[in-house]
């Protein structure tokens, strides 16, 4: 399975998980010239920017470890683009990471890290 295909499966599983948890999905794959945010969701009055990392093993560490400082800075800039476009600067927001661990038997495990990193505006 190719990385892009695995990533798409992980994002679909993350969306299903989020909906079951009561999140509304505002947009998937929000893009600007700077980059992309996998999922933008809303729960109560909060906007949640979500990066999904899908892996089939822990060979290179936990999936969330791939969201390092440089990736966080990029996500912040893309989020700023969304907040500006929607005129939502007064809405509380946070950044989450959802890890999807896919097994060879087609099962999976989801680990939702809320407030995975802090960004101040």
C-alpha positions, 0 to 999 in steps of 0.5 A: 500500500502506498503512503498516500493511500494509507494516509487517505484511509487514516483520514477517513477513519479519523473523520468517522471517529470524530463524528462519533465523538460529536465533532462537526467536520468543517472541511477536509484537506484545507489548503493554502499556498503554504500547506495543508491541514488534514481536518478542521472540525468544530466542537461546541464553540471551538475550532480544532485543527487536526493533523492525522498521522497513519502508520502500520508500525512503530519502526520510526517512532510514534506517528505524532513524533512526525509533527515536529516544530517545523510542521507545527509552524506550518500548520499554524500558518495554514490555520491563520489562513483559515481563520482570516478567510472565515473571519474567525479570529475571535473563536477559540481554537486548538491543534490536535493530532490523531494517530491511526495505527493500521494492522495487517488484519485490517483493524486499526487503533486511533489515539486522539491527542488533544492540544498536541501543541500550543500556539498563541495568537 
